[in-house]
Amino acid sequence: MKILITGGAGFIGSAVVRQAIADGHSVVNLDALTYAACLDNVAGVADSPNYAFVQADIRDRAALDAAFTAHHPDAVMHLAAESHVDRSIDGPGDFIETNITGTYNMLEAARSYWTAKGKPASFRFHHISTDEVFGSLPADKSVKFTEDTPYDPRSPYSASKASSDHLVRAWHETYGLPVVLTNCSNNYGPFHFPEKLVPVIILNALAGKDLPIYGDGSNVRDWLFVEDHARALLVALQRGALGRSYNIGGDNERTNLELVTALCAILDAKRPKNEGSYADQITYVTDRPGHDARYAIDATRIQDELGWKPSVTVEEGLERTVDWYLDNTDWWQALLDRKGVGERLGVKALSEDPTMKDPATEPAEPRA
C-alpha cells in the first residue's frame, strides 16, 4: 500500500512513517516543516526506495493536488496539525488555519483525486485526532471517554481539532468519502519535540533548571507510548470500518505530579546528581487557563473489533524515553533554539485577566 502521510516529520507522524516502512508499505511524507518538524525524525528511513518526501503546506490546495497527482496514493493518513495547547492560547489563528482550513483542503484534494480515480472502494482517508475534543472527565476512574462521548472542547487547540473531526464526518456522509477516524490519548516517547511535558522535564532536569508543574499537579492524563500508537493507527487504516471512529489509549492514567516524579526517579538511577534528587527541582507554577482535569480513554472498541491493545506500560515507556534522550543529545540540542522552546507559553490570557496572577511574578509554591 502507498500511504500519503501528512505531518510525517513531526513526533507522531514520524513514528507512523517509520512503522509503515518497517511493515513494507510505501510512504509519501508530506510536511510543511514548521517549527515542530524535524527531518532527522525520519533519517533512518529516508534512503528507503519506499520513501518519498514532499515539502508542502496543507493550507496550499494546489500543492496538495500536485502531490496526489504525482504519487497516486492508495490511502491518506492525516496527522498534520498545530498541537500545542499553550501555543493555541497565545495564538489561536494558526490553529484555525491549519487544523480546520488545512483539513478542509485535504478532504477536498482527496475527494477530487478519489473521484478522478473512479472512487475505488479500497481508498481510505484516515483522520487522526485527540481525546481533548471530549473535554474534561471527573475524578471517578470508572468514567472514561468512549467514541460516543459528546464533544466538549475547552481550548482553541481542542476546538480546532473537534471542528476538523466534524468536517471529516460530513465529507463521509455528504460525499461518500471513505474515512476512518481515531482519537488518541497523550503520546510520549522518542523524538518528542522539547516543548511538551515529558521532554521538558527530562531536559530541564539535566540542565539543573526548575521542573514546572501546572497548578497542584493533580491533572490526570492517559499516557500512550508513541510506537504503540503508530501500530494502532496502521491497524485502524487497514481494518477499520468506514465512517467509524476508534479511541486509542495507553490504559496508563497518571497525575502530572506522578509522571514527573517517576521521570525524576528514572533519572536519579541513570544519571545521578552529585547531591540530592532531581525531584528537588520540582516547582509549581500558575495553572494553564481552562486546564482540563482528567483525560482517560476506553479503548474497548479498537481492542474488540480490530485486535489492537497497548503493549508498553508507562513505567517501561518512560524508561525507554529517558534512555533515548540521554543517547540522542545532538537531536534535541539542535531544537532548543527554535521559537518558543524553553519559554512558558499560554500566559497571554493570564496577563489580560486582572483576576489571575502572572506566573512570571507570582512566588512559587514550596517544592515537593
C-alpha positions as CSV (number, residue, x, y, z in Angstrom):
1,M,0.0,0.0,0.0
2,K,1.2,3.5,-0.8
3,I,0.2,5.9,2.0
4,L,0.3,9.7,1.9
5,I,1.1,10.7,5.5
6,T,0.7,14.4,6.3
7,G,2.9,15.7,9.2
8,G,5.3,12.9,8.8
9,A,8.2,14.9,10.1
10,G,6.5,15.6,13.4
11,F,6.5,13.5,16.5
12,I,3.6,11.1,16.0
13,G,3.7,11.4,12.2
14,S,7.4,10.3,12.0
15,A,6.6,7.3,14.2
16,V,3.9,6.3,11.7
17,V,6.3,6.8,8.8
18,R,9.0,4.6,10.4
19,Q,6.4,1.9,11.3
20,A,4.8,1.9,7.9
21,I,8.1,1.5,6.1
22,A,9.0,-1.3,8.5
23,D,5.7,-3.0,7.7
24,G,6.6,-2.9,4.0
25,H,4.3,0.0,2.9
26,S,5.4,2.8,0.6
27,V,5.2,6.2,2.2
28,V,4.9,9.8,0.8
29,N,5.7,12.1,3.7
30,L,4.0,15.5,3.1
31,D,5.2,18.1,5.7
32,A,5.5,21.9,5.7
33,L,8.5,21.7,8.0
34,T,7.2,24.2,10.5
35,Y,8.9,24.8,13.9
36,A,8.0,21.4,15.4
37,A,9.0,19.3,12.4
38,C,12.4,17.7,12.0
39,L,13.6,15.6,9.1
40,D,16.1,13.9,11.4
41,N,13.0,12.1,12.8
42,V,12.8,10.0,9.6
43,A,16.5,9.9,8.7
44,G,16.5,6.2,9.4
45,V,14.1,5.5,6.5
46,A,15.0,8.4,4.2
47,D,17.1,6.2,1.9
48,S,14.5,3.6,1.5
49,P,13.2,3.1,-2.0
50,N,9.7,3.1,-0.4
51,Y,10.0,6.6,1.0
52,A,9.4,10.0,-0.7
53,F,9.3,13.4,0.8
54,V,7.1,16.4,-0.3
55,Q,7.5,19.7,1.4
56,A,4.0,21.3,1.2
57,D,1.6,23.1,3.5
58,I,-1.9,21.6,3.9
59,R,-3.2,25.2,3.6
60,D,-2.0,25.2,0.0
61,R,-4.6,23.3,-2.0
62,A,-2.6,23.5,-5.3
63,A,0.4,21.8,-3.6
64,L,-1.9,19.1,-2.3
65,D,-3.4,18.4,-5.7
66,A,0.1,18.2,-7.2
67,A,1.2,15.7,-4.5
68,F,-1.8,13.4,-5.2
69,T,-1.3,13.6,-9.0
70,A,2.5,12.9,-8.7
71,H,2.3,10.0,-6.2
72,H,-1.1,8.2,-6.6
73,P,-1.5,7.1,-3.0
74,D,-3.8,4.3,-2.0
75,A,-4.6,5.9,1.3
76,V,-4.2,9.1,3.3
77,M,-3.2,9.3,7.0
78,H,-3.8,12.9,8.0
79,L,-1.7,13.9,11.1
80,A,-0.5,17.4,10.1
81,A,-1.8,19.8,12.8
82,E,-0.8,22.5,15.2
83,S,-1.0,20.6,18.5
84,H,0.5,22.6,21.5
85,V,-2.3,23.8,23.7
86,D,-0.3,26.6,25.2
87,R,0.6,27.9,21.8
88,S,-3.1,27.8,20.9
89,I,-3.9,30.0,23.9
90,D,-1.4,32.7,22.8
91,G,-2.1,32.4,19.0
92,P,-5.3,30.6,18.0
93,G,-5.2,31.8,14.4
94,D,-2.6,29.3,13.3
95,F,-4.7,26.5,14.8
96,I,-7.8,27.6,12.9
97,E,-6.0,27.9,9.6
98,T,-4.0,24.7,9.8
99,N,-6.4,22.3,11.7
100,I,-9.7,23.5,10.2
101,T,-8.9,25.0,6.8
102,G,-6.0,22.6,6.2
103,T,-8.2,19.6,6.9
104,Y,-10.8,21.0,4.6
105,N,-8.2,21.3,1.8
106,M,-7.0,17.8,2.5
107,L,-10.6,16.5,2.3
108,E,-11.2,18.3,-1.0
109,A,-7.9,17.3,-2.5
110,A,-8.5,13.6,-1.5
111,R,-12.1,13.7,-2.8
112,S,-11.1,15.2,-6.1
113,Y,-8.4,12.5,-6.5
114,W,-10.6,9.7,-5.4
115,T,-13.4,10.8,-7.8
116,A,-11.0,11.1,-10.7
117,K,-9.8,7.5,-10.0
118,G,-13.3,6.2,-10.2
119,K,-14.0,6.1,-6.5
120,P,-12.1,2.9,-5.7
121,A,-13.6,1.0,-2.7
122,S,-10.1,0.4,-1.4
123,F,-9.2,4.0,-0.8
124,R,-9.1,5.3,2.8
125,F,-8.8,8.8,4.4
126,H,-7.7,8.3,8.0
127,H,-8.1,11.4,10.1
128,I,-6.0,11.3,13.3
129,S,-7.4,13.4,16.2
130,T,-7.2,13.7,20.0
131,D,-9.1,12.9,23.1
132,E,-9.1,16.6,24.0
133,V,-12.2,17.1,21.8
134,F,-14.2,15.4,24.5
135,G,-13.4,17.9,27.2
136,S,-12.7,17.0,30.8
137,L,-13.6,14.0,32.9
138,P,-14.5,13.8,36.6
139,A,-12.1,12.1,39.1
140,D,-14.2,8.9,39.1
141,K,-11.9,6.3,37.3
142,S,-14.9,4.3,36.2
143,V,-15.8,7.1,33.8
144,K,-13.8,7.3,30.5
145,F,-14.1,8.7,27.1
146,T,-15.8,6.4,24.6
147,E,-16.5,7.0,20.9
148,D,-20.0,8.2,21.8
149,T,-18.8,10.8,24.4
150,P,-20.3,14.2,23.3
151,Y,-17.7,16.7,22.1
152,D,-16.9,19.5,24.6
153,P,-13.6,21.1,23.7
154,R,-12.1,23.6,26.1
155,S,-9.1,25.2,24.3
156,P,-8.5,26.7,20.9
157,Y,-6.5,23.6,20.0
158,S,-9.2,21.1,21.0
159,A,-11.9,23.2,19.4
160,S,-10.0,23.3,16.1
161,K,-9.5,19.5,16.2
162,A,-13.2,19.0,17.0
163,S,-14.0,21.1,14.0
164,S,-11.8,19.0,11.8
165,D,-13.4,15.8,13.1
166,H,-16.8,17.2,12.2
167,L,-15.6,18.1,8.7
168,V,-14.3,14.6,8.1
169,R,-17.6,13.0,9.2
170,A,-19.5,15.4,7.0
171,W,-17.4,14.6,3.9
172,H,-18.2,10.9,4.5
173,E,-21.9,11.4,4.9
174,T,-22.3,14.0,2.2
175,Y,-19.9,12.9,-0.5
176,G,-19.3,9.2,0.5
177,L,-15.6,9.8,1.0
178,P,-14.3,6.6,2.7
179,V,-13.0,7.8,6.0
180,V,-11.8,6.3,9.3
181,L,-11.2,8.5,12.5
182,T,-9.2,7.9,15.6
183,N,-8.9,9.9,18.8
184,C,-5.8,9.3,21.0
185,S,-4.6,10.0,24.5
186,N,-1.4,11.8,25.4
187,N,1.6,10.4,23.5
188,Y,5.2,10.3,24.7
189,G,8.4,8.6,23.5
190,P,11.4,9.2,21.3
191,F,11.6,12.3,19.0
192,H,9.1,14.2,21.2
193,F,9.5,17.9,20.4
194,P,11.0,19.6,23.5
195,E,8.0,21.8,24.4
196,K,5.8,19.1,25.8
197,L,5.7,17.8,29.4
198,V,7.9,14.7,29.2
199,P,10.8,16.1,27.2
200,V,10.6,19.4,29.2
201,I,11.0,17.6,32.4
202,I,13.9,15.4,31.2
203,L,15.8,18.3,29.6
204,N,15.2,20.8,32.4
205,A,16.3,18.1,34.9
206,L,19.6,17.5,33.1
207,A,20.2,21.3,32.8
208,G,19.6,21.9,36.5
209,K,16.5,24.0,35.9
210,D,13.1,24.1,37.6
211,L,10.7,21.3,36.7
212,P,7.5,23.3,36.2
213,I,4.2,21.7,37.1
214,Y,0.9,23.5,36.4
215,G,-1.3,24.1,39.4
216,D,-1.0,21.4,42.1
217,G,-0.1,18.6,39.6
218,S,-3.3,16.7,40.1
219,N,-4.4,16.8,36.4
220,V,-4.7,13.3,35.1
221,R,-3.7,12.0,31.6
222,D,-3.8,8.6,30.0
223,W,-0.2,8.1,28.6
224,L,0.3,6.2,25.3
225,F,3.7,5.2,24.0
226,V,4.1,6.7,20.5
227,E,5.2,3.4,18.9
228,D,2.1,1.7,20.3
229,H,0.0,4.5,18.8
230,A,1.7,4.2,15.4
231,R,0.9,0.5,15.2
232,A,-2.7,1.2,16.2
233,L,-3.1,3.8,13.5
234,L,-1.9,1.4,10.8
235,V,-4.3,-1.2,12.1
236,A,-7.2,1.3,12.0
237,L,-6.3,2.4,8.5
238,Q,-6.3,-1.1,7.1
239,R,-9.1,-2.8,9.1
240,G,-11.3,0.0,10.5
241,A,-14.9,0.2,9.4
242,L,-15.7,3.1,7.1
243,G,-17.2,6.1,8.8
244,R,-16.3,4.6,12.2
245,S,-14.1,6.2,14.9
246,Y,-11.8,4.4,17.3
247,N,-10.4,5.7,20.6
248,I,-6.7,4.8,21.2
249,G,-5.4,4.9,24.7
250,G,-2.5,3.5,26.7
251,D,-4.5,2.5,29.8
252,N,-1.9,4.3,31.8
253,E,-3.5,7.0,33.9
254,R,-1.2,9.2,35.9
255,T,-1.4,12.6,37.5
256,N,1.2,15.1,36.1
257,L,2.9,15.0,39.5
258,E,3.1,11.2,39.5
259,L,4.6,11.3,36.0
260,V,7.2,13.9,36.8
261,T,8.2,12.1,40.0
262,A,8.6,8.9,38.0
263,L,10.8,10.6,35.5
264,C,12.9,12.1,38.3
265,A,13.4,8.6,39.8
266,I,14.5,7.1,36.5
267,L,17.0,10.0,36.0
268,D,18.2,9.5,39.6
269,A,19.1,5.9,38.7
270,K,20.5,6.5,35.2
271,R,22.2,9.9,35.6
272,P,22.5,10.6,39.4
273,K,23.2,14.2,40.6
274,N,26.2,14.9,42.8
275,E,23.7,15.7,45.6
276,G,20.0,15.1,46.2
277,S,17.3,14.1,43.7
278,Y,16.0,15.6,40.5
279,A,12.7,15.8,42.3
280,D,14.2,18.7,44.4
281,Q,13.9,20.8,41.2
282,I,10.1,20.4,41.1
283,T,8.3,23.8,41.1
284,Y,4.6,24.6,40.9
285,V,3.5,27.4,38.5
286,T,0.2,29.1,37.8
287,D,-2.2,26.7,36.1
288,R,-2.9,26.9,32.4
289,P,-6.2,28.7,31.6
290,G,-9.1,26.2,31.1
291,H,-6.8,23.3,32.1
292,D,-8.8,20.0,31.7
293,A,-8.8,18.0,34.9
294,R,-8.7,14.5,33.5
295,Y,-8.5,12.5,30.3
296,A,-8.9,8.7,30.1
297,I,-9.6,6.5,27.1
298,D,-11.9,3.5,26.9
299,A,-10.2,1.6,24.1
300,T,-12.6,-1.4,24.1
301,R,-13.8,-0.8,20.5
302,I,-10.4,-1.0,18.8
303,Q,-9.4,-3.9,21.1
304,D,-12.6,-5.9,20.3
305,E,-13.1,-5.0,16.7
306,L,-9.5,-4.7,15.4
307,G,-7.5,-6.7,17.9
308,W,-5.1,-3.9,19.0
309,K,-4.1,-3.2,22.6
310,P,-1.2,-1.2,24.1
311,S,1.9,-3.3,24.7
312,V,4.1,-0.8,26.6
313,T,3.4,0.1,30.2
314,V,4.1,3.7,31.3
315,E,7.0,2.5,33.5
316,E,8.7,0.7,30.6
317,G,7.9,3.5,28.2
318,L,9.2,6.3,30.4
319,E,12.5,4.4,30.9
320,R,12.9,3.8,27.2
321,T,12.1,7.5,26.6
322,V,14.7,8.7,29.1
323,D,17.3,6.4,27.6
324,W,16.6,7.8,24.2
325,Y,17.1,11.4,25.3
326,L,20.3,10.5,27.1
327,D,21.6,8.8,24.0
328,N,20.5,11.5,21.5
329,T,21.8,14.8,22.8
330,D,22.6,16.1,19.3
331,W,19.0,15.7,18.2
332,W,17.4,17.7,21.0
333,Q,20.3,20.2,21.3
334,A,19.6,21.3,17.7
335,L,16.0,22.1,18.6
336,L,16.4,24.2,21.7
337,D,16.8,27.5,19.8
338,R,13.6,27.1,17.9
339,K,10.9,29.8,18.6
340,G,9.2,29.3,22.0
341,V,11.2,26.3,23.1
342,G,12.1,26.7,26.8
343,E,9.6,29.5,27.3
344,R,6.4,29.4,29.3
345,L,3.7,29.8,26.7
346,G,-0.1,30.2,27.1
347,V,0.2,33.1,29.5
348,K,-1.3,35.9,27.5
349,A,-4.7,35.2,28.8
350,L,-3.3,35.3,32.4
351,S,-1.8,38.8,31.9
352,E,-5.0,40.1,30.2
353,D,-7.2,38.9,33.1
354,P,-6.8,41.0,36.3
355,T,-8.3,38.2,38.4
356,M,-5.4,35.9,37.5
357,K,-1.9,36.2,38.7
358,D,1.1,36.5,36.4
359,P,3.2,33.3,36.7
360,A,6.3,35.4,36.0
361,T,5.8,37.4,39.2
362,E,3.9,35.1,41.5
363,P,6.0,33.3,44.1
364,A,6.4,29.6,43.6
365,E,4.7,27.3,46.0
366,P,7.0,25.2,48.2
367,R,8.8,22.5,46.3
368,A,7.8,18.9,46.6
